[in-house]
Amino acid sequence: MKHKIADHWRRSTREVVASDFDYIDIDDVERDEDDFFMSNGHWNSGPSSWNDPEAALNQQEFWAIYETCHNNLPPKMAKVFMLRELVGLEADEVCLETGLSDANFWVTMHRARLRLRECLEIRWFNTTKKGKHHA
Amino acid sequence: MRDCRDITILISKGLDKESNLTERFAVGLHVLLCSHCRNFQTQSKFISKVAHRYTEYLEDRLGKDRNET
């Protein structure tokens, strides 16, 4: 089943070959991280608390949002995250599969989590909070 | 003293690999005082769970697609 899921993702996202990972630009990733943190290392606009995240798991619409957020990640980042969290490979297995160095792997996962978290907050948790407020 | 950027890197690493005692202590102390990083920690764990559950959701959907074709 793991392979079937991996295949599904390979088909639905642009194919990323292992050699692409040699060119992952760490400077780009770090610059990108400045969107999340100020130069003194504090949050730019920090994560707010989410209301009843568990309830989201039972809602069909939430999975569509999750899919959108995952697909919004840059292709290489999406693949690394998929191999680690969806396929469930260990960190060193992901590095082996993608040719990423340890350091690039940690940076990529950190970045993917920051992005997914923010996307889910904007597209799901903030809107459901608003919805409840109006109700 | 580590800043929020460093702490979130440690939190993220801790989800992929067991972190050492010094790192766990630094994270634990920081999240006591910083609600943003505390939220990042809880939500990153939640996202891991979502990703696992998503595979079940996909299995379901792919199963249905197969039955329809």
N, CA and C atoms of all chains as a GROMACS GRO file, in nm:
protein
  612
    1MET      N    1   0.083  -0.121   0.000
    1MET     CA    2   0.000   0.000   0.000
    1MET      C    3   0.086   0.127   0.000
    2LYS      N    4   0.194   0.121   0.079
    2LYS     CA    5   0.287   0.235   0.082
    2LYS      C    6   0.328   0.273  -0.060
    3HIS      N    7   0.357   0.171  -0.142
    3HIS     CA    8   0.404   0.199  -0.277
    3HIS      C    9   0.293   0.257  -0.362
    4LYS      N   10   0.170   0.207  -0.339
    4LYS     CA   11   0.056   0.256  -0.414
    4LYS      C   12   0.036   0.406  -0.387
    5ILE      N   13   0.051   0.443  -0.260
    5ILE     CA   14   0.034   0.583  -0.222
    5ILE      C   15   0.146   0.668  -0.283
    6ALA      N   16   0.267   0.614  -0.278
    6ALA     CA   17   0.380   0.685  -0.337
    6ALA      C   18   0.355   0.704  -0.487
    7ASP      N   19   0.303   0.599  -0.553
    7ASP     CA   20   0.273   0.608  -0.697
    7ASP      C   21   0.170   0.716  -0.725
    8HIS      N   22   0.068   0.718  -0.640
    8HIS     CA   23  -0.038   0.818  -0.658
    8HIS      C   24   0.022   0.958  -0.657
    9TRP      N   25   0.112   0.982  -0.562
    9TRP     CA   26   0.174   1.114  -0.551
    9TRP      C   27   0.265   1.142  -0.666
   10ARG      N   28   0.336   1.039  -0.710
   10ARG     CA   29   0.427   1.059  -0.823
   10ARG      C   30   0.348   1.099  -0.946
   11ARG      N   31   0.229   1.038  -0.962
   11ARG     CA   32   0.148   1.072  -1.078
   11ARG      C   33   0.088   1.211  -1.066
   12SER      N   34   0.045   1.245  -0.942
   12SER     CA   35  -0.029   1.370  -0.928
   12SER      C   36   0.063   1.492  -0.914
   13THR      N   37   0.186   1.472  -0.874
   13THR     CA   38   0.278   1.585  -0.871
   13THR      C   39   0.379   1.564  -0.983
   14ARG      N   40   0.442   1.672  -1.021
   14ARG     CA   41   0.543   1.662  -1.125
   14ARG      C   42   0.654   1.568  -1.077
   15GLU      N   43   0.697   1.480  -1.168
   15GLU     CA   44   0.802   1.384  -1.130
   15GLU      C   45   0.931   1.458  -1.093
   16VAL      N   46   0.983   1.424  -0.979
   16VAL     CA   47   1.109   1.484  -0.936
   16VAL      C   48   1.212   1.374  -0.930
   17VAL      N   49   1.315   1.385  -1.009
   17VAL     CA   50   1.417   1.279  -1.008
   17VAL      C   51   1.520   1.309  -0.899
   18ALA      N   52   1.584   1.203  -0.852
   18ALA     CA   53   1.675   1.216  -0.738
   18ALA      C   54   1.783   1.321  -0.763
   19SER      N   55   1.829   1.328  -0.887
   19SER     CA   56   1.940   1.420  -0.914
   19SER      C   57   1.899   1.567  -0.894
   20ASP      N   58   1.768   1.597  -0.905
   20ASP     CA   59   1.720   1.733  -0.880
   20ASP      C   60   1.759   1.781  -0.742
   21PHE      N   61   1.768   1.687  -0.649
   21PHE     CA   62   1.792   1.725  -0.510
   21PHE      C   63   1.933   1.777  -0.489
   22ASP      N   64   2.023   1.745  -0.583
   22ASP     CA   65   2.159   1.798  -0.572
   22ASP      C   66   2.157   1.950  -0.580
   23TYR      N   67   2.054   2.000  -0.646
   23TYR     CA   68   2.053   2.144  -0.674
   23TYR      C   69   1.960   2.220  -0.582
   24ILE      N   70   1.910   2.155  -0.477
   24ILE     CA   71   1.821   2.226  -0.385
   24ILE      C   72   1.901   2.343  -0.327
   25ASP      N   73   1.844   2.460  -0.336
   25ASP     CA   74   1.920   2.580  -0.298
   25ASP      C   75   1.888   2.620  -0.154
   26ILE      N   76   1.981   2.588  -0.066
   26ILE     CA   77   1.961   2.614   0.076
   26ILE      C   78   1.945   2.763   0.103
   27ASP      N   79   2.017   2.846   0.026
   27ASP     CA   80   2.003   2.991   0.044
   27ASP      C   81   1.860   3.035   0.017
   28ASP      N   82   1.800   2.976  -0.088
   28ASP     CA   83   1.661   3.007  -0.119
   28ASP      C   84   1.570   2.970  -0.003
   29VAL      N   85   1.594   2.851   0.052
   29VAL     CA   86   1.510   2.804   0.162
   29VAL      C   87   1.526   2.897   0.281
   30GLU      N   88   1.648   2.939   0.309
   30GLU     CA   89   1.670   3.026   0.424
   30GLU      C   90   1.609   3.164   0.403
   31ARG      N   91   1.620   3.214   0.281
   31ARG     CA   92   1.557   3.342   0.251
   31ARG      C   93   1.408   3.331   0.270
   32ASP      N   94   1.356   3.218   0.222
   32ASP     CA   95   1.214   3.190   0.231
   32ASP      C   96   1.170   3.188   0.377
   33GLU      N   97   1.256   3.136   0.465
   33GLU     CA   98   1.222   3.126   0.606
   33GLU      C   99   1.208   3.263   0.671
   34ASP      N  100   1.269   3.365   0.607
   34ASP     CA  101   1.258   3.499   0.662
   34ASP      C  102   1.115   3.551   0.654
   35ASP      N  103   1.031   3.486   0.572
   35ASP     CA  104   0.889   3.522   0.571
   35ASP      C  105   0.826   3.486   0.706
   36PHE      N  106   0.878   3.383   0.768
   36PHE     CA  107   0.818   3.334   0.892
   36PHE      C  108   0.880   3.398   1.015
   37PHE      N  109   1.010   3.431   1.007
   37PHE     CA  110   1.081   3.484   1.124
   37PHE      C  111   1.146   3.618   1.092
   38MET      N  112   1.153   3.704   1.193
   38MET     CA  113   1.222   3.831   1.175
   38MET      C  114   1.372   3.808   1.193
   39SER      N  115   1.451   3.910   1.167
   39SER     CA  116   1.597   3.891   1.171
   39SER      C  117   1.646   3.858   1.312
   40ASN      N  118   1.569   3.894   1.416
   40ASN     CA  119   1.611   3.859   1.553
   40ASN      C  120   1.566   3.717   1.593
   41GLY      N  121   1.507   3.642   1.496
   41GLY     CA  122   1.470   3.503   1.523
   41GLY      C  123   1.333   3.485   1.584
   42HIS      N  124   1.261   3.595   1.605
   42HIS     CA  125   1.125   3.584   1.658
   42HIS      C  126   1.025   3.568   1.544
   43TRP      N  127   0.909   3.513   1.578
   43TRP     CA  128   0.805   3.492   1.477
   43TRP      C  129   0.763   3.624   1.415
   44ASN      N  130   0.738   3.620   1.286
   44ASN     CA  131   0.684   3.734   1.218
   44ASN      C  132   0.537   3.751   1.256
   45SER      N  133   0.461   3.646   1.225
   45SER     CA  134   0.325   3.641   1.282
   45SER      C  135   0.308   3.496   1.325
   46GLY      N  136   0.315   3.475   1.454
   46GLY     CA  137   0.327   3.339   1.507
   46GLY      C  138   0.200   3.257   1.495
   47PRO      N  139   0.214   3.123   1.512
   47PRO     CA  140   0.099   3.034   1.506
   47PRO      C  141  -0.003   3.069   1.614
   48SER      N  142  -0.128   3.080   1.576
   48SER     CA  143  -0.232   3.100   1.678
   48SER      C  144  -0.287   2.963   1.719
   49SER      N  145  -0.365   2.960   1.824
   49SER     CA  146  -0.412   2.828   1.867
   49SER      C  147  -0.532   2.787   1.783
   50TRP      N  148  -0.544   2.656   1.760
   50TRP     CA  149  -0.651   2.601   1.675
   50TRP      C  150  -0.762   2.544   1.760
   51ASN      N  151  -0.880   2.572   1.715
   51ASN     CA  152  -0.996   2.524   1.789
   51ASN      C  153  -1.033   2.382   1.743
   52ASP      N  154  -1.024   2.286   1.835
   52ASP     CA  155  -1.065   2.148   1.812
   52ASP      C  156  -1.013   2.087   1.681
   53PRO      N  157  -0.880   2.077   1.666
   53PRO     CA  158  -0.826   2.022   1.540
   53PRO      C  159  -0.874   1.879   1.511
   54GLU      N  160  -0.894   1.799   1.617
   54GLU     CA  161  -0.935   1.659   1.597
   54GLU      C  162  -1.065   1.649   1.517
   55ALA      N  163  -1.154   1.745   1.539
   55ALA     CA  164  -1.284   1.742   1.471
   55ALA      C  165  -1.267   1.753   1.319
   56ALA      N  166  -1.160   1.822   1.278
   56ALA     CA  167  -1.137   1.842   1.135
   56ALA      C  168  -1.119   1.708   1.062
   57LEU      N  169  -1.059   1.609   1.134
   57LEU     CA  170  -1.028   1.481   1.071
   57LEU      C  171  -1.152   1.409   1.019
   58ASN      N  172  -1.267   1.443   1.075
   58ASN     CA  173  -1.391   1.376   1.033
   58ASN      C  174  -1.465   1.451   0.924
   59GLN      N  175  -1.404   1.561   0.877
   59GLN     CA  176  -1.475   1.640   0.777
   59GLN      C  177  -1.409   1.627   0.639
   60GLN      N  178  -1.491   1.586   0.545
   60GLN     CA  179  -1.447   1.563   0.408
   60GLN      C  180  -1.375   1.686   0.350
   61GLU      N  181  -1.430   1.804   0.377
   61GLU     CA  182  -1.374   1.928   0.320
   61GLU      C  183  -1.232   1.952   0.370
   62PHE      N  184  -1.206   1.909   0.494
   62PHE     CA  185  -1.073   1.929   0.551
   62PHE      C  186  -0.967   1.857   0.467
   63TRP      N  187  -1.000   1.737   0.419
   63TRP     CA  188  -0.902   1.659   0.342
   63TRP      C  189  -0.872   1.726   0.209
   64ALA      N  190  -0.971   1.791   0.151
   64ALA     CA  191  -0.948   1.864   0.026
   64ALA      C  192  -0.853   1.980   0.051
   65ILE      N  193  -0.872   2.048   0.165
   65ILE     CA  194  -0.783   2.158   0.202
   65ILE      C  195  -0.642   2.106   0.225
   66TYR      N  196  -0.633   1.994   0.297
   66TYR     CA  197  -0.501   1.936   0.324
   66TYR      C  198  -0.429   1.905   0.192
   67GLU      N  199  -0.503   1.847   0.098
   67GLU     CA  200  -0.447   1.811  -0.031
   67GLU      C  201  -0.395   1.937  -0.103
   68THR      N  202  -0.477   2.042  -0.101
   68THR     CA  203  -0.437   2.168  -0.163
   68THR      C  204  -0.309   2.220  -0.099
   69CYS      N  205  -0.304   2.219   0.034
   69CYS     CA  206  -0.186   2.270   0.104
   69CYS      C  207  -0.063   2.188   0.069
   70HIS      N  208  -0.079   2.055   0.062
   70HIS     CA  209   0.034   1.970   0.026
   70HIS      C  210   0.080   2.001  -0.116
   71ASN      N  211  -0.017   2.015  -0.206
   71ASN     CA  212   0.017   2.043  -0.347
   71ASN      C  213   0.077   2.181  -0.367
   72ASN      N  214   0.053   2.271  -0.272
   72ASN     CA  215   0.111   2.406  -0.281
   72ASN      C  216   0.259   2.409  -0.243
   73LEU      N  217   0.308   2.300  -0.181
   73LEU     CA  218   0.450   2.296  -0.147
   73LEU      C  219   0.529   2.286  -0.277
   74PRO      N  220   0.651   2.343  -0.280
   74PRO     CA  221   0.736   2.321  -0.397
   74PRO      C  222   0.754   2.170  -0.417
   75PRO      N  223   0.759   2.121  -0.544
   75PRO     CA  224   0.757   1.977  -0.571
   75PRO      C  225   0.858   1.894  -0.491
   76LYS      N  226   0.982   1.944  -0.479
   76LYS     CA  227   1.084   1.866  -0.408
   76LYS      C  228   1.048   1.854  -0.260
   77MET      N  229   1.002   1.966  -0.205
   77MET     CA  230   0.964   1.968  -0.063
   77MET      C  231   0.846   1.874  -0.040
   78ALA      N  232   0.750   1.877  -0.133
   78ALA     CA  233   0.632   1.790  -0.121
   78ALA      C  234   0.674   1.644  -0.123
   79LYS      N  235   0.772   1.611  -0.206
   79LYS     CA  236   0.814   1.472  -0.216
   79LYS      C  237   0.885   1.427  -0.088
   80VAL      N  238   0.972   1.512  -0.036
   80VAL     CA  239   1.044   1.478   0.088
   80VAL      C  240   0.943   1.457   0.202
   81PHE      N  241   0.847   1.549   0.212
   81PHE     CA  242   0.746   1.538   0.317
   81PHE      C  243   0.662   1.412   0.299
   82MET      N  244   0.627   1.384   0.173
   82MET     CA  245   0.547   1.264   0.143
   82MET      C  246   0.621   1.137   0.184
   83LEU      N  247   0.748   1.129   0.148
   83LEU     CA  248   0.825   1.008   0.180
   83LEU      C  249   0.837   0.989   0.331
   84ARG      N  250   0.855   1.100   0.402
   84ARG     CA  251   0.873   1.091   0.547
   84ARG      C  252   0.740   1.064   0.619
   85GLU      N  253   0.639   1.147   0.591
   85GLU     CA  254   0.518   1.146   0.673
   85GLU      C  255   0.406   1.060   0.615
   86LEU      N  256   0.395   1.048   0.483
   86LEU     CA  257   0.288   0.966   0.427
   86LEU      C  258   0.334   0.822   0.406
   87VAL      N  259   0.450   0.808   0.343
   87VAL     CA  260   0.502   0.672   0.321
   87VAL      C  261   0.561   0.618   0.452
   88GLY      N  262   0.611   0.709   0.536
   88GLY     CA  263   0.659   0.667   0.668
   88GLY      C  264   0.802   0.617   0.669
   89LEU      N  265   0.882   0.662   0.573
   89LEU     CA  266   1.024   0.625   0.574
   89LEU      C  267   1.095   0.695   0.689
   90GLU      N  268   1.205   0.635   0.736
   90GLU     CA  269   1.289   0.700   0.836
   90GLU      C  270   1.372   0.809   0.767
   91ALA      N  271   1.422   0.903   0.850
   91ALA     CA  272   1.498   1.016   0.796
   91ALA      C  273   1.612   0.969   0.703
   92ASP      N  274   1.690   0.868   0.749
   92ASP     CA  275   1.804   0.828   0.666
   92ASP      C  276   1.760   0.758   0.537
   93GLU      N  277   1.643   0.694   0.542
   93GLU     CA  278   1.591   0.631   0.420
   93GLU      C  279   1.550   0.738   0.318
   94VAL      N  280   1.491   0.847   0.367
   94VAL     CA  281   1.452   0.956   0.277
   94VAL      C  282   1.576   1.016   0.212
   95CYS      N  283   1.681   1.034   0.294
   95CYS     CA  284   1.806   1.089   0.240
   95CYS      C  285   1.864   0.997   0.133
   96LEU      N  286   1.855   0.868   0.157
   96LEU     CA  287   1.906   0.769   0.062
   96LEU      C  288   1.827   0.776  -0.068
   97GLU      N  289   1.694   0.781  -0.055
   97GLU     CA  290   1.604   0.782  -0.171
   97GLU      C  291   1.621   0.909  -0.255
   98THR      N  292   1.646   1.022  -0.187
   98THR     CA  293   1.646   1.150  -0.257
   98THR      C  294   1.787   1.204  -0.281
   99GLY      N  295   1.886   1.146  -0.215
   99GLY     CA  296   2.022   1.197  -0.227
   99GLY      C  297   2.046   1.325  -0.149
  100LEU      N  298   1.948   1.362  -0.062
  100LEU     CA  299   1.964   1.483   0.020
  100LEU      C  300   2.065   1.458   0.131
  101SER      N  301   2.139   1.562   0.168
  101SER     CA  302   2.225   1.551   0.286
  101SER      C  303   2.137   1.560   0.410
  102ASP      N  304   2.190   1.517   0.523
  102ASP     CA  305   2.118   1.529   0.650
  102ASP      C  306   2.067   1.671   0.671
  103ALA      N  307   2.160   1.766   0.657
  103ALA     CA  308   2.128   1.907   0.684
  103ALA      C  309   2.015   1.956   0.593
  104ASN      N  310   2.022   1.921   0.463
  104ASN     CA  311   1.917   1.963   0.371
  104ASN      C  312   1.783   1.899   0.405
  105PHE      N  313   1.789   1.775   0.454
  105PHE     CA  314   1.666   1.707   0.493
  105PHE      C  315   1.597   1.780   0.608
  106TRP      N  316   1.674   1.815   0.712
  106TRP     CA  317   1.613   1.883   0.829
  106TRP      C  318   1.552   2.016   0.789
  107VAL      N  319   1.628   2.090   0.706
  107VAL     CA  320   1.581   2.222   0.662
  107VAL      C  321   1.452   2.207   0.581
  108THR      N  322   1.450   2.108   0.493
  108THR     CA  323   1.333   2.088   0.407
  108THR      C  324   1.210   2.050   0.489
  109MET      N  325   1.227   1.962   0.587
  109MET     CA  326   1.114   1.920   0.670
  109MET      C  327   1.063   2.036   0.757
  110HIS      N  328   1.155   2.113   0.811
  110HIS     CA  329   1.118   2.228   0.893
  110HIS      C  330   1.034   2.324   0.811
  111ARG      N  331   1.083   2.350   0.692
  111ARG     CA  332   1.018   2.442   0.600
  111ARG      C  333   0.878   2.389   0.560
  112ALA      N  334   0.871   2.260   0.531
  112ALA     CA  335   0.742   2.201   0.491
  112ALA      C  336   0.641   2.214   0.604
  113ARG      N  337   0.685   2.192   0.727
  113ARG     CA  338   0.593   2.202   0.842
  113ARG      C  339   0.546   2.345   0.862
  114LEU      N  340   0.641   2.441   0.848
  114LEU     CA  341   0.601   2.582   0.861
  114LEU      C  342   0.495   2.617   0.757
  115ARG      N  343   0.516   2.572   0.635
  115ARG     CA  344   0.424   2.605   0.526
  115ARG      C  345   0.288   2.537   0.541
  116LEU      N  346   0.292   2.407   0.569
  116LEU     CA  347   0.165   2.334   0.583
  116LEU      C  348   0.083   2.390   0.698
  117ARG      N  349   0.153   2.417   0.808
  117ARG     CA  350   0.086   2.471   0.926
  117ARG      C  351   0.017   2.603   0.894
  118GLU      N  352   0.091   2.689   0.827
  118GLU     CA  353   0.035   2.820   0.794
  118GLU      C  354  -0.083   2.807   0.698
  119CYS      N  355  -0.066   2.720   0.599
  119CYS     CA  356  -0.172   2.700   0.499
  119CYS      C  357  -0.300   2.648   0.565
  120LEU      N  358  -0.285   2.548   0.653
  120LEU     CA  359  -0.404   2.493   0.721
  120LEU      C  360  -0.468   2.598   0.810
  121GLU      N  361  -0.385   2.678   0.873
  121GLU     CA  362  -0.439   2.783   0.961
  121GLU      C  363  -0.522   2.884   0.881
  122ILE      N  364  -0.465   2.927   0.768
  122ILE     CA  365  -0.534   3.028   0.686
  122ILE      C  366  -0.660   2.970   0.622
  123ARG      N  367  -0.646   2.849   0.562
  123ARG     CA  368  -0.756   2.797   0.482
  123ARG      C  369  -0.860   2.720   0.560
  124TRP      N  370  -0.822   2.672   0.678
  124TRP     CA  371  -0.920   2.593   0.753
  124TRP      C  372  -0.951   2.651   0.890
  125PHE      N  373  -0.849   2.659   0.975
  125PHE     CA  374  -0.877   2.690   1.116
  125PHE      C  375  -0.924   2.834   1.137
  126ASN      N  376  -0.868   2.929   1.063
  126ASN     CA  377  -0.918   3.066   1.076
  126ASN      C  378  -1.059   3.080   1.024
  127THR      N  379  -1.088   3.010   0.914
  127THR     CA  380  -1.221   3.024   0.856
  127THR      C  381  -1.326   2.954   0.940
  128THR      N  382  -1.292   2.838   0.999
  128THR     CA  383  -1.393   2.769   1.082
  128THR      C  384  -1.417   2.849   1.209
  129LYS      N  385  -1.308   2.916   1.258
  129LYS     CA  386  -1.324   2.999   1.377
  129LYS      C  387  -1.425   3.110   1.349
  130LYS      N  388  -1.404   3.173   1.228
  130LYS     CA  389  -1.493   3.280   1.186
  130LYS      C  390  -1.635   3.228   1.174
  131GLY      N  391  -1.648   3.110   1.112
  131GLY     CA  392  -1.780   3.051   1.089
  131GLY      C  393  -1.855   3.033   1.219
  132LYS      N  394  -1.782   2.983   1.319
  132LYS     CA  395  -1.844   2.960   1.449
  132LYS      C  396  -1.884   3.092   1.515
  133HIS      N  397  -1.800   3.192   1.490
  133HIS     CA  398  -1.823   3.322   1.550
  133HIS      C  399  -1.955   3.382   1.499
  134HIS      N  400  -1.978   3.365   1.368
  134HIS     CA  401  -2.098   3.422   1.310
  134HIS      C  402  -2.222   3.342   1.346
  135ALA      N  403  -2.200   3.214   1.375
  135ALA     CA  404  -2.316   3.126   1.399
  135ALA      C  405  -2.388   3.162   1.528
  136MET      N  406   2.068   3.184   2.491
  136MET     CA  407   1.924   3.159   2.478
  136MET      C  408   1.889   3.142   2.329
  137ARG      N  409   1.821   3.033   2.297
  137ARG     CA  410   1.785   3.009   2.158
  137ARG      C  411   1.658   3.086   2.122
  138ASP      N  412   1.653   3.134   1.997
  138ASP     CA  413   1.534   3.209   1.955
  138ASP      C  414   1.430   3.114   1.894
  139CYS      N  415   1.316   3.171   1.856
  139CYS     CA  416   1.204   3.089   1.808
  139CYS      C  417   1.240   3.011   1.682
  140ARG      N  418   1.318   3.072   1.595
  140ARG     CA  419   1.357   3.002   1.473
  140ARG      C  420   1.433   2.874   1.508
  141ASP      N  421   1.533   2.887   1.598
  141ASP     CA  422   1.614   2.771   1.639
  141ASP      C  423   1.528   2.666   1.709
  142ILE      N  424   1.438   2.713   1.795
  142ILE     CA  425   1.356   2.620   1.871
  142ILE      C  426   1.264   2.540   1.778
  143THR      N  427   1.207   2.609   1.676
  143THR     CA  428   1.120   2.534   1.584
  143THR      C  429   1.200   2.433   1.502
  144ILE      N  430   1.326   2.465   1.474
  144ILE     CA  431   1.411   2.367   1.404
  144ILE      C  432   1.430   2.244   1.492
  145LEU      N  433   1.455   2.267   1.621
  145LEU     CA  434   1.472   2.154   1.715
  145LEU      C  435   1.342   2.074   1.729
  146ILE      N  436   1.230   2.145   1.732
  146ILE     CA  437   1.101   2.077   1.744
  146ILE      C  438   1.080   1.988   1.621
  147SER      N  439   1.106   2.045   1.504
  147SER     CA  440   1.088   1.970   1.380
  147SER      C  441   1.182   1.849   1.375
  148LYS      N  442   1.308   1.868   1.410
  148LYS     CA  443   1.404   1.757   1.413
  148LYS      C  444   1.358   1.647   1.507
  149GLY      N  445   1.305   1.689   1.622
  149GLY     CA  446   1.260   1.594   1.722
  149GLY      C  447   1.150   1.502   1.671
  150LEU      N  448   1.078   1.547   1.567
  150LEU     CA  449   0.971   1.464   1.511
  150LEU      C  450   1.025   1.359   1.414
  151ASP      N  451   1.147   1.381   1.365
  151ASP     CA  452   1.205   1.289   1.267
  151ASP      C  453   1.314   1.200   1.327
  152LYS      N  454   1.362   1.239   1.443
  152LYS     CA  455   1.476   1.169   1.502
  152LYS      C  456   1.473   1.201   1.650
  153GLU      N  457   1.511   1.105   1.732
  153GLU     CA  458   1.508   1.131   1.876
  153GLU      C  459   1.610   1.240   1.910
  154SER      N  460   1.564   1.345   1.980
  154SER     CA  461   1.657   1.453   2.013
  154SER      C  462   1.725   1.424   2.146
  155ASN      N  463   1.839   1.485   2.169
  155ASN     CA  464   1.911   1.457   2.293
  155ASN      C  465   1.853   1.538   2.410
  156LEU      N  466   1.903   1.510   2.528
  156LEU     CA  467   1.846   1.568   2.651
  156LEU      C  468   1.857   1.721   2.652
  157THR      N  469   1.972   1.772   2.609
  157THR     CA  470   1.993   1.918   2.606
  157THR      C  471   1.890   1.984   2.516
  158GLU      N  472   1.866   1.923   2.399
  158GLU     CA  473   1.770   1.980   2.304
  158GLU      C  474   1.629   1.974   2.361
  159ARG      N  475   1.596   1.860   2.420
  159ARG     CA  476   1.460   1.846   2.476
  159ARG      C  477   1.438   1.946   2.589
  160PHE      N  478   1.542   1.968   2.668
  160PHE     CA  479   1.533   2.063   2.779
  160PHE      C  480   1.513   2.205   2.725
  161ALA      N  481   1.592   2.241   2.623
  161ALA     CA  482   1.582   2.375   2.564
  161ALA      C  483   1.442   2.398   2.508
  162VAL      N  484   1.388   2.297   2.438
  162VAL     CA  485   1.254   2.309   2.380
  162VAL      C  486   1.149   2.319   2.491
  163GLY      N  487   1.161   2.231   2.590
  163GLY     CA  488   1.063   2.227   2.698
  163GLY      C  489   1.054   2.359   2.773
  164LEU      N  490   1.171   2.416   2.800
  164LEU     CA  491   1.176   2.544   2.873
  164LEU      C  492   1.117   2.657   2.789
  165HIS      N  493   1.153   2.656   2.660
  165HIS     CA  494   1.109   2.763   2.570
  165HIS      C  495   0.956   2.762   2.554
  166VAL      N  496   0.900   2.643   2.532
  166VAL     CA  497   0.755   2.638   2.504
  166VAL      C  498   0.670   2.668   2.629
  167LEU      N  499   0.734   2.658   2.746
  167LEU     CA  500   0.664   2.698   2.868
  167LEU      C  501   0.628   2.847   2.862
  168LEU      N  502   0.719   2.923   2.801
  168LEU     CA  503   0.706   3.069   2.802
  168LEU      C  504   0.654   3.126   2.670
  169CYS      N  505   0.662   3.046   2.562
  169CYS     CA  506   0.630   3.101   2.430
  169CYS      C  507   0.513   3.026   2.368
  170SER      N  508   0.398   3.093   2.360
  170SER     CA  509   0.278   3.023   2.312
  170SER      C  510   0.285   2.996   2.162
  171HIS      N  511   0.354   3.083   2.086
  171HIS     CA  512   0.366   3.059   1.941
  171HIS      C  513   0.441   2.928   1.915
  172CYS      N  514   0.552   2.909   1.983
  172CYS     CA  515   0.630   2.787   1.962
  172CYS      C  516   0.556   2.664   2.018
  173ARG      N  517   0.482   2.686   2.126
  173ARG     CA  518   0.400   2.578   2.182
  173ARG      C  519   0.295   2.535   2.077
  174ASN      N  520   0.234   2.634   2.013
  174ASN     CA  521   0.137   2.603   1.907
  174ASN      C  522   0.204   2.532   1.790
  175PHE      N  523   0.325   2.579   1.754
  175PHE     CA  524   0.397   2.514   1.644
  175PHE      C  525   0.422   2.367   1.677
  176GLN      N  526   0.461   2.341   1.802
  176GLN     CA  527   0.491   2.204   1.844
  176GLN      C  528   0.365   2.116   1.836
  177THR      N  529   0.257   2.162   1.897
  177THR     CA  530   0.132   2.084   1.895
  177THR      C  531   0.083   2.063   1.752
  178GLN      N  532   0.090   2.170   1.674
  178GLN     CA  533   0.034   2.163   1.539
  178GLN      C  534   0.120   2.079   1.445
  179SER      N  535   0.253   2.080   1.466
  179SER     CA  536   0.340   1.994   1.384
  179SER      C  537   0.311   1.847   1.412
  180LYS      N  538   0.286   1.816   1.539
  180LYS     CA  539   0.251   1.677   1.573
  180LYS      C  540   0.117   1.642   1.510
  181PHE      N  541   0.025   1.736   1.515
  181PHE     CA  542  -0.107   1.714   1.455
  181PHE      C  543  -0.095   1.691   1.304
  182ILE      N  544  -0.007   1.769   1.238
  182ILE     CA  545   0.011   1.755   1.093
  182ILE      C  546   0.068   1.616   1.059
  183SER      N  547   0.157   1.564   1.146
  183SER     CA  548   0.206   1.427   1.128
  183SER      C  549   0.091   1.329   1.130
  184LYS      N  550   0.003   1.349   1.226
  184LYS     CA  551  -0.112   1.261   1.241
  184LYS      C  552  -0.204   1.273   1.119
  185VAL      N  553  -0.224   1.397   1.074
  185VAL     CA  554  -0.307   1.422   0.956
  185VAL      C  555  -0.249   1.346   0.835
  186ALA      N  556  -0.116   1.354   0.819
  186ALA     CA  557  -0.052   1.288   0.705
  186ALA      C  558  -0.074   1.137   0.710
  187HIS      N  559  -0.063   1.078   0.832
  187HIS     CA  560  -0.088   0.934   0.844
  187HIS      C  561  -0.232   0.900   0.809
  188ARG      N  562  -0.322   0.982   0.862
  188ARG     CA  563  -0.465   0.957   0.837
  188ARG      C  564  -0.500   0.979   0.691
  189TYR      N  565  -0.428   1.071   0.628
  189TYR     CA  566  -0.454   1.100   0.488
  189TYR      C  567  -0.430   0.976   0.401
  190THR      N  568  -0.330   0.896   0.440
  190THR     CA  569  -0.304   0.774   0.362
  190THR      C  570  -0.425   0.680   0.369
  191GLU      N  571  -0.491   0.676   0.485
  191GLU     CA  572  -0.612   0.593   0.498
  191GLU      C  573  -0.723   0.648   0.409
  192TYR      N  574  -0.736   0.780   0.412
  192TYR     CA  575  -0.836   0.847   0.329
  192TYR      C  576  -0.812   0.817   0.181
  193LEU      N  577  -0.682   0.821   0.142
  193LEU     CA  578  -0.647   0.791   0.002
  193LEU      C  579  -0.676   0.646  -0.034
  194GLU      N  580  -0.642   0.556   0.058
  194GLU     CA  581  -0.668   0.414   0.036
  194GLU      C  582  -0.815   0.393   0.004
  195ASP      N  583  -0.897   0.458   0.084
  195ASP     CA  584  -1.042   0.453   0.067
  195ASP      C  585  -1.081   0.500  -0.071
  196ARG      N  586  -1.029   0.617  -0.105
  196ARG     CA  587  -1.068   0.681  -0.230
  196ARG      C  588  -1.015   0.602  -0.350
  197LEU      N  589  -0.890   0.556  -0.338
  197LEU     CA  590  -0.834   0.478  -0.449
  197LEU      C  591  -0.909   0.346  -0.463
  198GLY      N  592  -0.950   0.291  -0.350
  198GLY     CA  593  -1.028   0.167  -0.350
  198GLY      C  594  -1.159   0.186  -0.425
  199LYS      N  595  -1.224   0.299  -0.394
  199LYS     CA  596  -1.352   0.330  -0.459
  199LYS      C  597  -1.334   0.350  -0.608
  200ASP      N  598  -1.228   0.425  -0.646
  200ASP     CA  599  -1.200   0.447  -0.787
  200ASP      C  600  -1.185   0.314  -0.861
  201ARG      N  601  -1.114   0.221  -0.794
  201ARG     CA  602  -1.090   0.092  -0.856
  201ARG      C  603  -1.220   0.016  -0.877
  202ASN      N  604  -1.310   0.026  -0.778
  202ASN     CA  605  -1.437  -0.044  -0.788
  202ASN      C  606  -1.525   0.014  -0.898
  203GLU      N  607  -1.510   0.144  -0.919
  203GLU     CA  608  -1.595   0.210  -1.019
  203GLU      C  609  -1.550   0.179  -1.162
  204THR      N  610  -1.420   0.156  -1.178
  204THR     CA  611  -1.370   0.133  -1.314
  204THR      C  612  -1.375  -0.015  -1.350
   0.00000   0.00000   0.00000
